[in-house]
Amino acid sequence: MKLGENIKELLEQYDMTQKQLAEELTLSPSALGNYIQNIREPDYATLVCIADFFKVSTDFLLNHEIKNGNTHSEQVLLHIFRSLSEEQKEIYLEQGKVFVRQNRKKESSGSRAEETEKIDVS
């Protein structure tokens, strides 16, 4: 995903228009539009301002992944989590735990099926 797509995604999450963001950051709407359309790239200071406004890292905006670091999806997940209320965070975590338990059940039933196949083949 490119910088412009990431900014567009954040605008949607914040339910903002490009014009509103440009005003918040004291940028011209056309400059911001160029960033979103990936026609131009912002300078370092502007990139930091955008990241600060949305409370994300510049790595997130640039879709830069460090080896053995967070993937873009993990960064999105963290951003969403940080945007929630405390009550919503608890619910979100409980839902995640349900998925983990389901995956463990699938894995254990899958390994049992493999063992059964080995026994049947013998």
CORPE-V727094 format. One record per run of one state. SS is the DSSP state (alpha for helix, beta for strand, coil for the rest). FROM is the first residue (numbers start at 1). TO is the last residue. If there is no record, write none. Layout:
SS & FROM & TO
SS & FROM & TO
//
This chain:
coil & 1 & 2
alpha & 3 & 13
coil & 14 & 17
alpha & 18 & 24
coil & 25 & 28
alpha & 29 & 36
coil & 37 & 43
alpha & 44 & 54
coil & 55 & 57
alpha & 58 & 62
coil & 63 & 71
alpha & 72 & 82
coil & 83 & 85
alpha & 86 & 121
coil & 122 & 122
//
